[in-house]
Amino acid sequence: MDPRAKYRRDVGGRGEELAARHLSREGMQVLARNRWNSEGEVDLLARDGPMLVAAEVKTRTSLVRGHPSLAVTEGKRRRLHRLARYWAHRYGVPAARTRVDTVSVLLLGGRVFLSHERGTAR
């Protein structure tokens, strides 16, 4: 594997682990990681009470390209909402009880900065 690709995969995996721990501390039940279907991938699926949450995790090691949350475009949010409805059906949750959250993780100088943006139900 290309060393840069391995580094990105490792950084992304660390960010997803930190995000999963954060969601658990917030009282959510993490159901699955890296779920795929023909529409794409959801980084984390979690239950927040009656709500199914599709969480997009963005991890960065610098701010050269801006805050990680800037990488989640409106188009990506729409796709994640479609994925959330698909997984809601699979987990027996009404589609109206889904939302998309963004968890941004910055790994800077040995420190971790995490922010969690809760989406609105659609």
Secondary structure, 3 states (H helix, E strand, C coil): CCHHHHHHHHHHHHHHHHHHHHHHHCCCEEEEEEEEECCEEEEEEEEECCEEEEEEEEEECCCCCCCHHHHCCHHHHHHHHHHHHHHHHHHCCCHHHEEEEEEEEEEECCEEEEEEECCCCC
